[in-house]
Amino acid sequence: MNNSWNKIIYKVGAPLYDRVFNSGMFLTARKHVFQNIHLEKRDKILFVGVGTGADLELISNLDLNITAIDYSKAMLDKARMKFINEPITFIEMDAQSLKFENGSFDYIFASLILSVVPNPDLCLQEMTRVLKTDGKIIIFDKFASPNKKTSLLKKIIISIIKVFGTDISLVFEKIFQPFAKKLKIEEDTPIMLNGMYRKIVIRKR
């Protein structure tokens, strides 16, 4: 996967994105992600890989200090149109190279982003950098089990799926391990497809 190819994939997929990822079981899962997350007006909030704004639709009070980024202009344009009258800052930006100061945000939402960026380790590193101490990263994404061996057939399937811009072989535990001294996992809940999709809440120490 690479950013140039991802831009093409999401330009083609933008018109159909909401039909798949903002309906049915995905909508149910997204609603679960926002349970017990209490945002206050003083909080600075970042949505990394906001896409068409599916997560923003689940926030009851949009009169918050919200910044939303995405690498795909096509996806970001759809999000902007949905919230044209809301005080949300939309920026076209690479999640692997965030143009924000250290410790800028109280909350970072990262839905379906680690599995699509070329370098998920760098993405998590950047999110950690711009997160305030005691701030939280809320992740909703698909991850492979760290305990299962990958068969040859599955490796072939994984390679094919990567062509469509997503990685189903990502092991969160491997990504998280280098950050264990800076971050603490407060919640890790399976929420869809027998635990393939998880809600993970991380606090910065």
C-alpha positions in Angstrom: 0.0 0.0 0.0 1.1 3.6 -0.6 -0.4 7.0 -0.4 -0.7 7.6 -4.1 -2.6 4.4 -4.7 -4.8 5.1 -1.6 -5.8 8.4 -3.1 -7.0 6.6 -6.2 -8.8 3.9 -4.2 -10.7 6.4 -2.0 -11.5 8.8 -4.9 -13.3 5.9 -6.6 -14.8 4.7 -3.3 -15.9 8.0 -1.8 -19.4 7.9 -3.4 -20.1 4.5 -2.0 -18.3 4.7 1.3 -21.3 5.7 3.5 -23.4 2.9 2.1 -20.9 0.3 3.4 -19.1 1.8 6.3 -21.9 4.0 7.7 -24.7 1.6 7.8 -25.7 -1.8 9.1 -23.2 -3.5 11.4 -20.6 -0.8 10.8 -22.9 1.9 12.0 -23.8 -0.2 15.0 -20.1 -0.7 15.7 -19.3 3.0 15.3 -22.1 3.8 17.8 -20.5 1.4 20.3 -17.1 3.2 19.9 -18.6 6.4 21.2 -20.3 4.9 24.2 -18.8 6.2 27.5 -16.8 8.9 25.7 -17.7 12.2 27.3 -16.5 15.1 25.3 -16.5 18.6 26.8 -16.4 22.0 25.1 -12.9 22.8 26.4 -11.4 19.6 24.8 -9.4 19.8 21.6 -10.4 16.9 19.4 -8.7 15.4 16.4 -10.3 13.0 13.9 -7.5 11.2 12.0 -8.7 9.8 8.7 -12.2 11.3 9.1 -13.2 10.0 5.7 -16.8 11.1 4.8 -17.4 12.2 8.4 -19.2 9.1 9.5 -17.9 9.4 13.1 -18.8 13.1 13.2 -22.5 12.2 12.6 -22.5 10.3 15.9 -21.5 13.3 18.1 -24.6 15.0 19.5 -22.8 18.3 20.2 -20.7 19.5 17.3 -20.1 22.9 18.9 -16.8 21.6 20.0 -13.1 22.3 19.1 -12.9 19.7 16.4 -10.2 19.3 13.7 -10.7 16.6 11.1 -8.1 15.4 8.7 -7.9 13.0 5.7 -5.4 12.3 3.0 -8.2 11.8 0.4 -9.6 15.1 -0.9 -12.6 13.3 -2.3 -13.5 11.8 1.1 -12.8 15.1 2.8 -15.0 17.1 0.4 -17.9 14.8 1.2 -17.4 15.4 5.0 -17.2 19.2 4.5 -20.5 19.2 2.6 -22.2 17.3 5.4 -21.1 19.8 8.0 -20.9 23.0 6.0 -22.6 25.0 8.8 -20.6 23.5 11.7 -17.5 25.0 13.3 -15.2 22.0 12.3 -11.8 22.5 10.8 -11.2 20.2 7.9 -7.6 19.7 6.6 -6.2 17.6 3.8 -3.2 15.9 5.6 -1.2 12.7 5.9 -1.9 10.8 9.1 1.8 9.7 9.1 3.0 13.3 9.2 0.7 15.4 11.3 1.3 19.2 11.0 0.5 20.0 14.7 2.5 20.9 17.7 3.4 18.3 20.3 0.6 17.8 22.9 -2.1 19.6 20.9 -5.1 17.4 21.5 -7.1 15.9 24.4 -8.8 13.3 22.3 -7.8 11.6 19.0 -10.3 9.4 17.1 -8.7 6.9 14.7 -11.4 4.9 12.9 -10.2 2.5 10.2 -7.0 4.3 9.7 -4.1 2.2 11.0 -5.1 -0.7 8.7 -5.0 1.6 5.6 -1.9 3.8 6.0 1.4 2.5 4.5 3.1 2.8 7.9 0.8 2.2 10.9 3.7 2.4 13.4 4.5 6.0 12.1 0.8 6.9 12.3 0.6 5.8 15.9 3.8 7.6 16.7 2.5 10.8 15.2 -0.8 10.5 17.1 1.1 9.9 20.3 3.2 13.0 19.7 0.3 15.4 19.2 -1.7 13.9 22.1 -1.6 15.7 25.5 -0.5 13.9 28.6 -3.5 12.0 30.0 -5.2 12.5 26.6 -6.9 9.5 24.9 -6.7 7.8 21.5 -9.8 6.0 20.6 -9.2 3.4 17.9 -11.8 1.5 15.8 -10.1 -0.9 13.4 -9.6 -4.5 12.2 -6.7 -6.5 13.6 -5.4 -10.0 13.3 -5.0 -12.2 16.3 -1.4 -12.2 17.6 -1.6 -15.9 18.4 -2.7 -17.3 15.0 -0.3 -18.5 12.3 -1.0 -17.3 8.8 -1.5 -20.1 6.2 -0.2 -19.7 2.7 -3.7 -19.3 1.3 -4.5 -16.5 3.8 -1.2 -14.8 2.9 -2.3 -14.8 -0.8 -5.7 -13.4 0.2 -4.1 -10.7 2.3 -1.9 -9.6 -0.6 -4.9 -9.4 -2.9 -6.9 -7.3 -0.3 -4.0 -5.0 0.1 -4.4 -4.0 -3.5 -7.8 -2.5 -2.5 -6.1 -0.3 0.2 -6.4 -2.2 3.5 -4.4 -4.6 5.5 -6.2 -7.5 7.4 -3.0 -8.9 8.7 -2.2 -6.0 11.1 -1.4 -7.1 14.7 -2.2 -4.3 17.1 0.0 -5.8 19.8 3.1 -5.5 17.6 2.3 -1.9 16.7 1.7 -1.0 20.3 4.7 -2.7 21.9 7.2 0.1 21.2 4.9 2.7 22.8 4.1 0.7 26.0 6.0 3.1 28.2 4.3 6.1 26.9 0.8 4.7 26.4 -1.6 2.6 28.5 -4.5 0.5 27.2 -7.6 1.3 29.1 -10.1 -0.6 27.0 -9.8 -3.3 24.4 -13.2 -4.5 23.3 -14.2 -6.8 20.4 -17.2 -5.2 18.7 -17.6 -6.8 15.3 -17.0 -10.0 13.2 -15.9 -12.2 16.1 -13.4 -9.7 17.4 -11.7 -8.9 14.2 -12.9 -5.3 14.7 -12.0 -3.8 18.1 -12.5 -0.7 20.1 -9.2 0.2 21.8 -8.9 3.2 24.2 -5.4 4.3 25.0 -4.3 6.9 27.5 -1.0 8.8 27.2 1.1 8.5 30.4 
